[in-house]
């Protein structure tokens, strides 16, 4: 199974841009990279997904270098409500043909006033 | 994005009883759903993969007779915790896979906090 490595925690002041980098050295050719946000006692919420280069939506940007062995989630001008755990996941096609996503430990982002 | 509804959001039960948790994809059909459990301050741990019309695939260490999964339709999967015990107390989360074009996304329910007394 593809594994991901992220920083355990990060702190940021309100209004700053936050970049969270994830390593996925064993990413497969067909795998997409997906980021989720989770608040306490809630299910993860989809943030952004990409395959290569750069993807941007209304809440974040995702930067993926050419070798795809890492990716960086960029959150512009964070606010207190962005305090959450962020998970980087890489799609995994198992030998039996099923598809699942394996959660790593995630990055706990704390936004400070 | 797509919506996955999970019910109930919280349940408290006595030891030895069974608890059923429902997971519904509201605006898309999901041939595959996943069930996770999460302990406080830990990551999500995949319990099983639920496939519509067939038996669920359980991860190593997860008792299939303890955690019964039924995926009878393209929009509904249920997880039944049978004869629950205090060690089964946890946060259970379901997800459903949506395929659009060439990519896939997982959308998650809001979770169920199970407390077994």
Interface residues (C-beta under 8 A of the other chain):
Chain A: X32 X34 X36 X41 X42 X43 X44 X45 X46 X49 X51 X87 X91 X96 X98 X99 X100 X101 X102 X103 X104 X105 X106
Chain B: X1 X4 X6 X32 X34 X36 X43 X44 X45 X46 X49 X51 X57 X91 X93 X94 X95 X97 X103 X104 X105 X106 X107 X108 X109 X110 X111 X113
